[in-house]
Amino acid sequence: MKKKKTSKGKKKLLYGGVGVFSSVLLVYLFLSFYYNNHFYNNTMINGIDTSNMTVNQAEDAINAQVKSYILTLEERSGLSDQIYGENIDLHTTFDGSIKDLLVEQNGFAWTTYLFKSHEFKISTMIEYDKSLLKTYFDRLKCFDKSNVVEPVNAHISEYRNNGYEIIPEDPGAKVIKDKLYKAIKKSITSSEPSLSLEKAGCYEEPKIDSQYPELAKALKDMNKIAGTKITYEFGDATELLDGNQISKWLFVDDDCTVKLDANGVKEYVDYIGKTYNSFGRVRTFQTSYGDILEIKGGDYGWWLNRTTEVFELTQLILDGEQLIREPVYFQTAQKYGPDDIGDTYVEVNLTAQHLFFYKEGSLILESDFVSGNLSKNYGTPTGTYPIQYRENDATLKGEDYSTPVKYWMPFNVNIGFHDAPWRKKFGKDIYLTKGSHGCINMPPAAAKKMFENIKRGVAVVVYELEGTESYDIEEDKSMIETTPPQ
């Protein structure tokens, strides 16, 4: 009985073992067959979980992730854009490498690697529809006119009370289109999640920044020039030339070189000349007889040498000088203002053949004289003139004469005051028929006194004043008509 029971037990054990083995064998065979065309569990391909997937399923999974790809563009001014993979038909092409990977996997015993993690990196080709990408590219916010900001170079500010300063550059927001397009294509094919346009250098940048050495030099030069202060004094009137005006003449060229507008300086000097020149002015003059006359003609007065003044003033400005300046004149007057004659002058009344010499407001000389011969058309011109110079022992020469004089004081080219010792009489009607060649002939003593007290630049006012004749008018008119020329 015991042997019989033992035999039955062994049979059951045998049958049980066979059953387990058969089951394991079936599972093994099933798994071997299954993983012949499926990837092992815990397999990652290019970051995608392809556990238990066929090649087609793995390709679809990889493509699904590619289609869900989003490229975010980080732009200036807080803007951003997204390019969606599905909108540009983004997909992956396989060159058989994923199939090769499965073959490679099957070279290993699944029983060894089934419960391990496997990560594989295969070479794939990311492709997209170029025309679709171009369409979405052209619609990016950064290309909208309202978002395009031109870059601005660092530059020198407008002139202010404290001078000039450097205004920093403004990078703006203007995209270099071709460069951005290439950067986007590279990001897409590399599956980059974002693209910073700033870091990729896709913006046009200012050519000059605030650290540009030439710009710093230009700033220094401009502040030096604008620091100029030139004060002109014209009697009670003054003209101040400083940075407020000079800044209008300054500019910086493309090479950051400071330029001074020559026309601006010239126009300013022209203004000075027009405002304060009195050369040839019609003057209101009160005679010693009490009459007020309008004196026309002559070359007395302030006469600015504009060419020289422009040159010298330009140099002062470029050097940043601060000073009180008198302009360069061809000729000066006794004083500034409406009455530029002052209180030292010679008053010559041709009608009365009489003159008055005032020095510092006091009458120091009064004398008759003989002026230009009217019968020979040598009449002395009227007007206001300056004494040109004084000369002792001069010889006056003309076409038909050569006359030595002791005191010579010209005021109108070759017309002037001088002594006439050959004359015994002066004044009255002598000039009508026996006058000079235009000069004012004076008694030697009077000429001497004038010579000793007069100086270059003193005004000589020559006029005619009806009613001040010192002779019989009718009688002398007859004399002019009947006396033959001499």
C-alpha positions in Angstrom: 0.0 0.0 0.0 2.8 2.4 0.8 4.6 1.7 -2.5 1.4 2.3 -4.4 0.8 5.6 -2.8 4.4 6.8 -3.4 4.1 5.9 -7.1 0.9 8.0 -7.5 2.6 11.0 -5.7 5.5 10.9 -8.1 3.3 10.9 -11.1 1.4 13.9 -9.8 4.7 15.8 -9.2 5.9 14.8 -12.6 2.7 16.0 -14.3 2.8 19.2 -12.3 6.4 19.9 -13.3 5.6 19.2 -16.9 2.7 21.6 -16.7 4.7 24.4 -15.2 7.5 23.9 -17.7 5.0 23.9 -20.6 3.5 27.1 -19.3 6.9 28.8 -18.9 7.9 27.5 -22.3 4.7 28.9 -23.9 5.3 32.3 -22.2 8.9 32.3 -23.3 7.9 31.4 -26.8 5.2 34.0 -26.8 7.5 36.7 -25.5 10.3 35.8 -27.8 7.9 36.0 -30.7 6.4 39.2 -29.3 9.6 41.1 -28.8 10.8 40.0 -32.2 8.9 43.0 -33.6 8.3 45.0 -30.4 10.6 47.2 -28.4 11.5 46.0 -24.9 9.7 47.4 -22.0 11.3 50.6 -20.6 12.8 51.5 -24.0 13.3 55.2 -24.7 14.1 56.4 -28.2 15.1 60.1 -28.6 13.3 60.8 -25.3 10.1 59.1 -26.3 8.8 56.1 -24.4 8.5 53.3 -27.0 7.9 50.4 -24.5 6.2 47.4 -26.2 5.7 49.4 -29.5 6.2 48.1 -33.0 8.5 50.1 -35.4 5.4 51.8 -36.9 4.0 52.6 -33.5 7.3 54.0 -32.4 7.6 56.1 -35.5 4.0 57.4 -35.0 4.8 58.2 -31.3 7.9 60.2 -32.3 6.0 62.0 -35.0 3.2 62.8 -32.7 5.6 64.5 -30.3 7.2 66.3 -33.3 3.8 67.6 -34.4 3.1 68.9 -30.9 6.4 70.9 -31.0 6.1 74.6 -30.3 8.9 77.1 -30.8 8.5 80.2 -28.7 10.2 83.3 -30.0 11.4 85.7 -27.2 11.4 89.3 -28.7 12.1 92.8 -27.5 9.5 95.1 -26.1 8.0 92.2 -24.2 6.6 90.5 -27.4 6.6 86.8 -28.1 5.5 84.6 -30.9 4.9 80.8 -31.3 5.4 78.6 -34.3 3.5 75.4 -34.0 4.8 72.2 -35.5 1.4 71.1 -36.8 0.9 74.4 -38.6 4.0 73.9 -40.7 3.5 70.2 -41.2 6.5 69.3 -39.0 7.4 65.6 -39.2 10.2 63.2 -38.9 11.6 61.0 -41.7 13.4 57.8 -40.8 16.1 56.3 -42.8 15.6 52.8 -41.4 17.6 53.4 -38.3 14.6 52.7 -36.0 14.2 49.3 -37.7 17.9 48.7 -37.3 17.5 49.6 -33.6 14.9 46.8 -33.3 17.2 44.3 -35.0 20.0 45.4 -32.7 17.7 44.9 -29.7 16.8 41.4 -30.8 20.5 40.5 -30.7 20.2 40.5 -27.0 18.3 38.0 -24.8 15.0 39.5 -23.9 15.2 37.6 -20.6 18.3 39.6 -19.7 17.1 43.1 -20.8 13.3 42.9 -20.4 13.3 44.5 -16.9 16.0 47.0 -17.5 15.7 50.6 -18.9 17.1 51.3 -22.3 17.7 54.7 -23.9 18.6 55.0 -27.5 19.4 58.0 -29.7 18.8 57.6 -33.4 19.4 59.9 -36.3 16.3 61.4 -37.7 15.5 64.1 -40.3 13.1 66.9 -39.2 11.2 68.2 -42.1 8.5 70.9 -42.6 6.6 72.7 -45.3 8.8 75.6 -46.3 6.0 77.6 -47.8 3.9 77.3 -44.6 6.8 78.3 -42.5 7.4 81.4 -44.7 3.7 82.3 -44.3 3.8 82.1 -40.5 7.2 83.8 -40.5 5.9 86.9 -42.3 3.1 87.2 -39.8 5.4 87.5 -36.7 4.6 90.4 -34.4 8.1 91.7 -34.7 7.5 92.6 -38.3 4.4 94.7 -37.7 5.2 98.3 -38.4 3.9 99.3 -35.0 6.5 97.1 -33.4 9.5 98.0 -35.6 11.7 100.5 -33.8 14.8 101.8 -35.6 18.0 101.6 -33.5 19.4 105.0 -32.5 23.1 105.6 -32.1 24.5 107.2 -28.9 24.7 110.9 -29.7 25.3 114.3 -28.2 22.3 116.1 -26.7 20.9 119.4 -27.6 22.7 122.3 -25.8 21.4 123.0 -22.3 22.4 125.4 -19.6 25.0 123.0 -18.3 26.3 122.2 -21.8 26.1 119.0 -23.8 25.9 115.4 -22.6 25.9 112.0 -24.3 22.5 110.4 -24.9 22.9 106.6 -24.7 22.1 104.5 -27.7 18.7 103.0 -28.1 18.8 99.4 -29.4 15.3 99.7 -30.8 13.6 96.6 -32.2 14.3 96.1 -35.8 14.8 92.5 -36.8 17.4 91.4 -39.4 14.9 89.3 -41.4 17.3 86.8 -43.1 19.2 86.2 -39.9 16.0 85.4 -37.9 14.7 83.1 -40.6 18.0 81.0 -40.5 17.9 81.0 -36.7 14.3 79.7 -36.7 15.1 76.9 -39.1 18.0 75.9 -37.0 15.9 75.9 -33.8 13.1 73.8 -35.4 15.5 71.2 -36.8 17.2 71.0 -33.4 13.8 70.9 -31.6 14.8 73.8 -29.4 11.8 74.9 -27.3 12.6 78.6 -27.5 14.7 81.2 -29.4 15.8 84.5 -27.9 16.2 87.0 -30.8 18.4 89.0 -28.5 20.9 86.2 -27.9 20.8 85.0 -31.5 21.8 88.5 -32.6 18.8 88.9 -34.8 18.3 92.7 -34.2 20.0 95.6 -36.0 22.2 97.3 -33.4 23.3 100.9 -33.1 26.7 101.5 -34.7 27.8 103.9 -32.0 27.4 103.3 -28.3 28.0 105.6 -25.4 31.5 104.3 -24.9 32.6 105.2 -28.4 35.9 107.1 -27.9 35.4 109.5 -30.8 32.0 110.4 -29.3 33.6 111.2 -26.0 36.1 113.4 -27.8 33.4 115.2 -29.7 31.5 115.9 -26.4 34.7 117.5 -24.9 35.2 119.6 -28.0 31.6 120.8 -28.1 31.5 121.8 -24.5 34.8 123.7 -24.9 33.5 125.6 -27.9 30.1 126.2 -26.4 31.8 127.5 -23.3 33.0 130.6 -25.3 31.8 134.0 -24.0 32.7 137.0 -26.1 31.3 140.3 -24.9 31.2 143.2 -27.4 30.7 146.6 -25.9 29.3 149.4 -28.1 29.1 152.3 -25.7 26.0 151.6 -23.6 25.0 148.7 -25.7 26.5 145.2 -25.4 26.3 142.0 -27.4 27.1 138.7 -25.6 28.1 135.7 -27.8 27.9 132.5 -25.8 26.8 128.9 -26.0 23.1 129.8 -26.6 24.1 131.2 -30.0 27.2 129.2 -30.8 25.4 125.9 -30.2 23.2 126.7 -33.2 26.4 126.6 -35.3 27.8 123.3 -34.0 27.2 119.9 -35.5 28.8 116.5 -35.5 29.4 114.7 -38.7 29.3 110.9 -39.3 32.9 110.5 -38.2 32.1 112.2 -34.8 34.1 115.3 -35.8 32.8 118.6 -34.5 32.1 121.2 -37.1 31.5 124.9 -36.7 29.2 126.4 -39.3 31.2 129.2 -40.9 28.0 130.8 -42.3 26.7 131.2 -38.7 29.8 133.1 -37.6 29.6 135.3 -40.8 25.9 136.1 -40.3 26.6 137.1 -36.7 29.4 139.4 -37.7 27.1 140.8 -40.5 24.6 141.5 -37.8 27.2 143.4 -35.7 28.1 145.4 -38.8 24.5 146.2 -39.8 23.6 147.2 -36.2 26.7 149.3 -35.2 28.3 150.5 -38.4 27.7 154.2 -38.9 29.9 154.6 -42.0 28.1 157.0 -44.5 25.1 157.4 -42.3 22.8 160.4 -42.7 23.2 162.4 -39.5 21.1 164.9 -37.7 23.4 167.8 -36.8 22.7 171.0 -34.9 24.9 173.8 -36.3 26.5 176.6 -34.3 23.8 178.8 -35.8 21.0 176.8 -34.1 19.7 175.2 -37.2 19.2 171.4 -37.3 20.3 169.8 -40.6 20.3 166.4 -42.2 23.9 165.9 -43.3 24.3 163.4 -46.2 27.4 162.0 -47.7 30.9 161.5 -46.5 32.7 158.4 -45.1 32.9 159.2 -41.4 31.7 156.5 -38.9 32.3 153.0 -37.6 33.2 150.7 -40.4 33.6 147.0 -39.4 36.3 144.9 -41.1 34.0 141.9 -41.5 36.4 139.5 -43.2 39.1 139.9 -40.5 36.5 139.9 -37.7 35.0 136.6 -39.0 38.4 135.0 -39.1 39.5 136.2 -35.6 36.2 135.5 -34.0 36.2 131.9 -35.4 39.5 131.2 -33.8 38.3 132.6 -30.4 35.3 130.4 -30.6 37.3 127.2 -31.4 39.6 128.0 -28.5 36.7 128.5 -26.1 37.8 132.0 -25.1 36.0 134.2 -22.5 36.8 137.9 -22.9 35.7 141.4 -23.7 36.4 142.2 -27.4 36.4 145.2 -29.6 35.8 144.3 -33.3 38.3 144.9 -36.0 37.5 148.1 -37.9 38.6 149.6 -41.1 37.7 152.9 -39.5 36.4 154.1 -36.1 34.3 157.0 -34.9 34.6 159.2 -31.8 31.9 157.3 -29.9 29.1 154.8 -30.3 25.5 155.6 -30.5 23.3 157.9 -32.7 25.7 160.8 -32.1 28.9 159.2 -33.1 30.6 162.5 -33.8 31.0 163.2 -30.1 32.0 166.6 -28.7 35.2 167.0 -30.6 34.7 168.0 -34.2 35.1 170.6 -36.9 32.1 172.3 -38.3 32.5 173.8 -41.8 29.9 176.1 -43.2 30.6 176.6 -46.9 27.9 179.2 -47.3 29.3 181.4 -44.6 33.0 180.4 -45.4 33.4 180.0 -41.7 34.4 177.1 -39.4 34.2 176.1 -35.8 36.5 173.7 -34.0 35.1 172.2 -30.8 37.3 170.1 -28.5 35.7 168.1 -25.7 32.6 170.4 -26.0 34.5 173.7 -25.9 35.0 176.0 -28.9 38.7 176.4 -29.2 38.9 177.8 -32.8 36.7 179.9 -35.0 37.9 181.1 -38.4 37.1 182.2 -41.9 38.5 180.2 -44.7 38.4 179.9 -48.5 37.0 176.6 -50.0 36.9 175.2 -53.5 36.4 177.5 -56.5 32.8 177.3 -57.7 33.5 179.0 -61.0 35.8 176.2 -61.9 33.6 173.4 -60.5 36.1 172.8 -57.7 33.5 173.2 -55.0 34.2 171.4 -51.7 31.9 168.4 -51.2 29.4 168.4 -48.3 29.2 165.5 -45.9 30.8 164.1 -42.7 34.4 162.9 -43.0 37.2 161.8 -40.6 40.6 163.5 -40.3 42.8 161.0 -42.0 46.2 162.1 -40.6 48.3 165.1 -39.9 51.5 166.1 -41.8 54.1 168.8 -41.3 55.7 170.5 -44.2 53.7 168.7 -46.9 53.7 169.5 -50.7 50.3 169.5 -52.3 50.4 168.5 -56.0 48.0 168.6 -58.8 47.9 168.7 -62.6 48.8 172.4 -62.7 50.2 173.1 -59.3 52.7 172.1 -56.6 52.3 174.0 -53.3 54.2 173.5 -50.1 52.3 174.0 -46.9 53.3 173.9 -43.2 50.2 172.2 -41.8 48.3 169.5 -43.8 45.2 167.8 -42.4 43.3 165.8 -45.1 39.8 164.6 -44.5 38.3 163.7 -47.9 41.0 161.9 -50.0 43.1 164.8 -51.3 40.9 167.5 -49.8 41.8 168.8 -46.4 42.7 171.8 -44.1 46.0 173.6 -44.6 47.6 177.0 -44.1 47.5 179.4 -47.1 50.1 182.1 -46.4 49.8 183.4 -49.9 46.3 184.7 -49.1 45.8 188.0 -47.4 42.0 187.6 -47.0 39.6 184.8 -46.1 35.9 184.3 -46.0 33.1 186.2 -47.8 32.8 185.5 -51.5 36.4 184.7 -52.4 35.6 181.0 -53.1 33.1 181.9 -55.8 35.8 182.9 -58.3 39.2 182.6 -56.6 38.7 179.6 -54.4 41.0 176.6 -54.0 41.0 173.2 -55.8 38.7 172.0 -53.1 40.8 172.3 -49.9 39.9 174.5 -46.9 42.5 177.3 -47.1 43.1 178.8 -43.6 45.0 181.6 -42.1 48.4 180.2 -40.9 47.8 180.9 -37.3 44.4 179.2 -37.3 45.8 176.2 -39.2 48.6 176.0 -36.7 46.2 175.9 -33.8 44.0 173.3 -35.5 47.0 171.1 -36.3 48.2 171.2 -32.6 44.8 170.1 -31.3 43.3 167.8 -33.9 44.0 164.1 -34.3 43.2 161.3 -36.7 39.5 160.3 -36.7 38.0 163.6 -35.6 34.8 164.4 -37.5 34.6 167.2 -40.0 31.0 168.2 -40.8 30.8 170.1 -44.1 27.5 171.7 -45.0 25.7 174.6 -46.7 23.3 176.8 -44.8 21.2 179.3 -46.8 21.0 182.7 -45.2 24.4 182.7 -43.6 26.2 184.4 -46.5 28.5 187.2 -45.5 28.3 189.0 -48.8 25.8 190.6 -51.2 24.2 187.6 -53.0 23.0 189.5 -56.1 26.3 191.3 -56.6 28.4 188.1 -56.4 26.1 186.1 -58.7 26.7 188.7 -61.3 30.4 188.4 -60.6 30.3 184.6 -61.2 28.5 185.0 -64.5 30.8 187.8 -65.9 34.2 186.8 -64.5 36.1 184.6 -67.0 37.5 181.2 -65.7 41.0 181.3 -64.2 
